[in-house]
Amino acid sequence: MLNISDLNIIFGHGEDANHALRDISFQVKKGESFGLVGESGSGKSTVLNCISGILSHWTGNIIVNGDPVEQKRSIEFCRRVQLVFQDPYGSLHPRHTIDKTLKEPLSIHKIGDQNKRVEKVLAEVDLGPEFRFRYPHQLSGGQRQRVAVARALILEPEIILLDEPTSALDVSIQAEVLNLLQDIRKERNLTYVMVSHDLAVVAYMCENIAVMNRGKIVEEITSEQLISGRLDQAYTQQLFTASKGYDRDAIDQFQDF
């Protein structure tokens, strides 16, 4: 469904240039959930921004279901690939009702039966009809993120890009949203690419995982390898150790990769 090869992007010029992505390559099968993990600044979200079209000055190859993607995206691409942002407090327009937020993509893509589609997608993310005409400030963080998921689903895409979709939520609400995303993926046979710094989240959500550091993929692993700790690269092992919680003795032995 998704084939990324030799993806590079540079920000800035001359001595100030930052080579943010270096020869990123991976493949994601239809219906698979693929994870990108790494510390802050490793380039995870930049990969999603290149795939979605937010960033356009990348080089390399992005192929979606056999179709090469150019820097300038078609409206059809935007219907096939949708992005759920990290912050549910910032990704919804504060002066738009949930109804207006969900109808906007339908209007852009000239899709009819808008009322019926809004009701259906709200039910799919476990929000009742009473939420339809509320504003974002009248919703909890978890409810807002459900609306963000509904906005991505309403165009019936093939691929959903998830940029740390639960990092701004309480732990109990995180579990609800992750279970919801898993159920929707199975029902719709969607393909996910998920970015997270939380190894437990990607181990639960993703079959295959790429570990990133300083703009490069240092290791590709399965969720079984991550859960068991059978990791080859020292950087991945260090990331795994850090995910277990604060340990002064372990931190004193950490390296700067």
C-alpha positions as CSV (number, residue, x, y, z in Angstrom):
1,M,0.0,0.0,0.0
2,L,2.9,2.4,0.8
3,N,6.4,2.2,-0.5
4,I,8.9,4.8,0.7
5,S,12.5,4.7,-0.8
6,D,15.5,7.1,-0.5
7,L,13.4,9.8,1.2
8,N,15.6,12.9,2.0
9,I,14.8,16.4,3.1
10,I,17.0,19.3,4.1
11,F,16.0,22.4,6.0
12,G,18.0,25.6,5.6
13,H,21.1,26.3,3.4
14,G,24.8,26.3,3.6
15,E,26.4,25.9,7.1
16,D,22.9,26.1,8.7
17,A,21.5,23.2,6.6
18,N,19.9,20.4,8.6
19,H,19.7,17.1,6.8
20,A,16.5,16.0,8.6
21,L,15.8,12.8,6.8
22,R,18.6,10.6,5.3
23,D,17.7,7.9,2.8
24,I,14.5,6.7,4.6
25,S,13.1,3.5,3.1
26,F,10.3,1.2,4.2
27,Q,7.2,-0.6,3.0
28,V,3.7,-1.0,4.5
29,K,1.3,-3.7,3.3
30,K,-2.4,-3.1,2.9
31,G,-4.2,-3.4,6.2
32,E,-0.9,-3.3,8.2
33,S,-0.1,-0.9,11.0
34,F,3.6,0.3,10.8
35,G,5.3,2.2,13.6
36,L,8.0,4.9,13.6
37,V,9.7,5.3,17.0
38,G,12.7,7.3,18.2
39,E,13.6,10.1,20.5
40,S,12.4,13.7,20.0
41,G,14.0,15.3,16.9
42,S,14.8,12.0,15.2
43,G,12.6,12.8,12.2
44,K,9.5,10.7,12.8
45,S,6.9,13.4,12.3
46,T,8.9,14.8,9.3
47,V,8.4,11.5,7.5
48,L,4.6,11.8,8.0
49,N,4.7,15.5,6.8
50,C,6.5,14.4,3.6
51,I,4.0,11.6,3.0
52,S,0.9,13.8,3.6
53,G,2.2,16.7,1.5
54,I,2.6,19.2,4.3
55,L,6.3,19.3,3.3
56,S,7.0,19.4,-0.5
57,H,10.7,19.9,-0.9
58,W,11.7,16.3,-0.3
59,T,13.6,14.0,-2.7
60,G,13.2,10.3,-3.2
61,N,10.1,8.1,-4.0
62,I,6.7,7.9,-2.3
63,I,4.4,5.3,-3.9
64,V,0.8,4.9,-2.7
65,N,-0.9,1.6,-3.9
66,G,1.3,1.5,-7.0
67,D,0.9,5.2,-7.9
68,P,4.0,7.5,-7.6
69,V,3.3,10.6,-5.6
70,E,4.6,14.0,-6.8
71,Q,5.5,17.0,-4.6
72,K,2.2,18.7,-5.6
73,R,-0.7,16.5,-4.4
74,S,-3.9,15.9,-6.2
75,I,-7.3,16.3,-4.4
76,E,-7.7,12.5,-5.0
77,F,-4.5,11.8,-3.0
78,C,-5.9,13.9,-0.1
79,R,-9.0,11.7,0.0
80,R,-6.9,8.5,0.0
81,V,-4.4,9.6,2.7
82,Q,-5.5,11.4,5.9
83,L,-3.5,12.6,8.9
84,V,-4.5,12.7,12.6
85,F,-2.4,15.3,14.4
86,Q,-0.9,15.0,17.9
87,D,-2.7,17.8,19.7
88,P,-6.5,17.5,19.8
89,Y,-6.6,21.0,21.4
90,G,-4.9,22.6,18.5
91,S,-6.2,20.6,15.5
92,L,-9.8,21.6,15.8
93,H,-11.1,25.0,14.9
94,P,-12.3,26.6,18.2
95,R,-15.2,28.5,16.5
96,H,-16.5,25.6,14.4
97,T,-19.0,23.1,15.7
98,I,-18.2,19.4,15.3
99,D,-20.8,19.3,12.6
100,K,-19.1,22.0,10.6
101,T,-15.6,20.5,11.2
102,L,-16.8,17.1,9.8
103,K,-18.7,18.6,6.9
104,E,-15.8,20.7,5.6
105,P,-13.8,17.9,4.0
106,L,-17.0,16.6,2.4
107,S,-17.7,20.0,0.9
108,I,-14.1,20.3,-0.4
109,H,-14.4,16.9,-2.1
110,K,-18.0,17.5,-3.3
111,I,-19.4,14.5,-1.4
112,G,-23.2,14.4,-0.8
113,D,-25.3,12.9,2.0
114,Q,-23.4,15.0,4.4
115,N,-25.8,14.8,7.4
116,K,-26.0,11.0,7.1
117,R,-22.2,10.7,6.8
118,V,-21.6,12.9,9.9
119,E,-24.0,10.8,12.0
120,K,-22.4,7.6,10.8
121,V,-18.8,8.6,11.5
122,L,-19.7,10.0,14.9
123,A,-21.3,6.7,15.9
124,E,-18.2,4.9,14.6
125,V,-15.9,6.8,17.0
126,D,-18.4,6.2,19.9
127,L,-19.8,9.8,20.0
128,G,-23.5,10.2,20.2
129,P,-25.6,12.7,18.1
130,E,-25.6,15.1,21.1
131,F,-22.0,15.9,20.3
132,R,-22.7,17.0,16.8
133,F,-23.4,20.7,17.5
134,R,-21.0,21.2,20.4
135,Y,-17.8,23.2,20.1
136,P,-14.3,21.8,20.9
137,H,-14.1,23.6,24.3
138,Q,-17.2,21.7,25.3
139,L,-15.4,18.3,24.8
140,S,-12.8,16.5,26.8
141,G,-9.4,15.8,25.3
142,G,-10.3,12.2,24.5
143,Q,-13.6,13.3,22.8
144,R,-11.7,15.9,20.8
145,Q,-9.3,13.3,19.5
146,R,-12.2,11.0,18.6
147,V,-13.5,14.0,16.5
148,A,-10.1,14.3,14.9
149,V,-10.2,10.6,14.0
150,A,-13.8,11.0,12.7
151,R,-12.6,13.9,10.5
152,A,-9.9,11.6,9.0
153,L,-12.4,8.7,8.5
154,I,-15.2,10.7,6.9
155,L,-13.5,10.7,3.5
156,E,-13.1,6.9,3.6
157,P,-9.3,6.9,3.1
158,E,-7.0,4.0,2.5
159,I,-4.2,5.2,4.6
160,I,-4.2,7.1,7.9
161,L,-1.1,8.7,9.3
162,L,-1.1,9.0,13.1
163,D,1.2,11.5,14.6
164,E,1.4,10.6,18.3
165,P,-2.4,10.6,18.5
166,T,-2.6,9.8,22.3
167,S,0.4,11.6,23.7
168,A,-1.7,14.5,25.0
169,L,-4.2,12.3,26.7
170,D,-4.5,10.7,30.1
171,V,-3.3,7.1,30.3
172,S,-6.9,5.6,30.7
173,I,-8.2,7.7,27.8
174,Q,-5.1,6.7,25.7
175,A,-6.2,3.0,26.0
176,E,-9.7,3.9,24.8
177,V,-8.5,5.8,21.8
178,L,-6.0,3.1,20.9
179,N,-8.6,0.3,21.1
180,L,-10.9,2.4,19.0
181,L,-8.2,2.9,16.3
182,Q,-7.5,-0.9,16.3
183,D,-11.2,-1.7,15.9
184,I,-11.6,0.8,13.0
185,R,-8.6,-0.5,11.2
186,K,-9.9,-4.1,11.3
187,E,-13.4,-3.0,10.2
188,R,-12.3,-0.9,7.3
189,N,-9.1,-2.8,6.4
190,L,-7.1,0.5,6.8
191,T,-3.4,1.0,6.6
192,Y,-1.8,2.9,9.4
193,V,1.6,4.6,9.7
194,M,2.0,5.6,13.4
195,V,4.6,7.9,15.0
196,S,5.2,7.6,18.7
197,H,7.9,7.9,21.3
198,D,6.0,5.4,23.5
199,L,7.3,1.9,22.8
200,A,4.4,0.3,24.6
201,V,2.0,2.0,22.3
202,V,3.6,0.9,19.1
203,A,4.2,-2.6,20.4
204,Y,0.4,-2.8,20.9
205,M,-0.6,-1.0,17.7
206,C,1.9,-2.1,15.1
207,E,3.1,-5.3,13.5
208,N,6.4,-3.8,12.2
209,I,8.4,-0.9,13.5
210,A,11.2,1.2,12.3
211,V,13.5,2.8,14.9
212,M,14.8,6.3,13.9
213,N,17.7,8.3,15.2
214,R,19.0,11.6,13.7
215,G,17.1,11.3,10.5
216,K,18.0,7.7,9.8
217,I,16.3,4.3,10.2
218,V,18.8,2.4,12.4
219,E,16.8,-0.9,12.8
220,E,13.5,-2.5,11.6
221,I,11.9,-4.8,14.1
222,T,8.6,-6.7,14.8
223,S,6.4,-6.0,17.7
224,E,7.4,-9.4,19.1
225,Q,11.0,-8.4,19.1
226,L,10.2,-5.2,20.9
227,I,8.1,-6.9,23.5
228,S,10.8,-9.5,24.2
229,G,13.7,-7.0,24.0
230,R,15.5,-9.0,21.3
231,L,17.1,-6.0,19.7
232,D,20.3,-5.8,17.6
233,Q,21.3,-2.2,17.6
234,A,22.7,-0.5,20.7
235,Y,20.6,2.6,20.2
236,T,17.4,0.5,20.1
237,Q,18.5,-1.3,23.2
238,Q,19.1,2.0,25.0
239,L,15.6,3.3,23.9
240,F,14.1,0.0,25.2
241,T,15.9,0.5,28.6
242,A,14.7,4.1,28.8
243,S,11.1,3.1,28.2
244,K,11.1,1.0,31.4
245,G,11.2,4.2,33.5
246,Y,13.8,6.2,35.4
247,D,16.9,4.3,36.5
248,R,19.9,6.3,37.6
249,D,22.4,3.5,37.1
250,A,21.1,2.8,33.6
251,I,21.2,6.5,32.6
252,D,24.7,6.9,33.8
253,Q,25.7,4.3,31.2
254,F,23.7,5.8,28.3
255,Q,25.7,6.8,25.2
256,D,25.1,9.7,22.8
257,F,24.4,8.2,19.4
